[in-house]
Amino acid sequence: MLFDWAAQPFFTVVTTFIFGPYFVARLTEDPVGAQAAWSNMATVSAIIIAVLSPILGSIADQSGARKPWIAFFAAIKIVSLCLLWFAEPGSPIIYPIVFMVLASISAEFSIVFNDSMMTRLVDKRDVGRISNLAWGLGYLGGMIVLITVVAFLAANPESGKTLLGLDPLFGLDAKAGEDARITGPISAVWYLLFILPMFFFTPDAPRGLPFAAAVRTGLRELGTTLGELKHRAGILRFLVARMLYQDGVNGLLILGGTFAAAMFGWATIEIGVFGIILNVVAIFGCWAAGSIDRHLGSKVTVLISLVLLLAATFGMVSTGQGFTLFGLVQLPTADGGGLFGTAAEKIYLLYGLLVGLSFGPVQASSRSYLARSVSPSEAGRYFGIYALSGRATSFMATLSFSLVTYWSGSARFGMATLLVFLLAGLILLVATPYPAEKTKEPAGT
């Protein structure tokens, strides 16, 4: 469970709420172009993850131990995050894009190996509860880092003070973007420290084949697994449904913060507080979802979450300065001062609460959905394919955003494309059996 605690700050403060919005709103003088570039970064990462995840998962099934793989990719992630410190305003954006691609693919590959350990360590009756609790623990870790950044490091560019009215620690200069750039090294150090308990205390699988033999056998087994999917209709349907709705979820997580930053002109403090609120709600969402998953199952939990995400995304897309629901509801434009001073910002915040309630459970219970549907001996390659299903077409969500944004000149129309992916996944999942395929319990469980 501490793996999620260690990994989440990268997604919270770097990808979504601090560095991502900084990249879009402050790194260059072209917010629309920067938002499209950020989306392109996510697209490239998604393609690499989609191609390599099932291969690595299948190889891991043959090599046995997962920890050496996690350690290898952890080193790449930590170095890449530290190098984000050099993304100064006005500097070439290609370098932070490369570092983000490396950090993103390393993070996702590590998750494949971590998740595939779950079927061997956790009884199927408890896997949904454990998965949601771990996800909630991750949000708690991300929130702690986010609060630290907003309260002590991120300053208002005009006043030079943090949310608590303090001078930033370490003399960070907000005008130079140091308050956002520091999130890379902070996330790297956090990951390094808190991934250690997993290495020290979580039992790994016995070592299997030597590396070269594991690669040959793993690739052969992957081909066999892909071929047998046509005979495992329930798992195939689940993977396709998850591929579609996860595209929408990924797009919302990657682009939601930058969309708000561009529309309302939010600085690091506003984005940070928004992220804190979402993470607080997400912790309770995962806690509640753990109970729902245990009593009603992973499928019901995912379906409820998708309905909430559809409502939230529609609300966000339909909101602008002075209106929501595409103008059906007019809002006063006066700024009352302070954080989220306009009525539109407050409405956007309400939609964000729905996202907070649902984006953790939809991912945690999807993970337990598959864990209940496969055996431990095949978990590596199926969680590799699971990662593929989460990334195989996720570039379509960000690419759709980029193309529509370029074509229309409006990020609002680009964000609207996410609704298509969420709705399509929901419709397909309704007709998917649960568990996707019944498996025999290992002896002794």
Buried (B, 14 or more C-beta within 10 A) or exposed (E): BBBBBBBBBBBBBBBBBBBBBBBBBBBBEEBBBBBBBBBBBBBBBBBBBBEBBBBBBBBBBBBBBBBBBBEBBBEBBBBBBBBBBEBEBEEEBEEBBBBBBBBBBBBBBBBBBBBBBBBBEBEBEBBBBBBBBBBBBBBBBBBBBBBBBBBBBBBBBEEEBBBEEEEBEEEBBBEBBBBBBBBBBBBBBBBBEBBEBBBEEBEBBEEBBEEEEBBEBBBEBBEEBBEEBEEBEBBBBBBBBBBBBBBBBBBBBBBBBBBBBBBBEBBBBBBBBBBBBBBBBBBBBBBBBBEBBBEEBBBBBBBBBBBBBBBBBBBBBBBBEBBBEEEEEEBEEEEEEEBBBBBBBEBBBEBBBBBBBBBBBBBBBBBBBBBBBBBBEBBBBBBBBBBBBBBBBBBBBBBBBBBBBEEEEEBBBBBBBBBBBBBBBBEBBEEBBBBBBEBEEEEEE
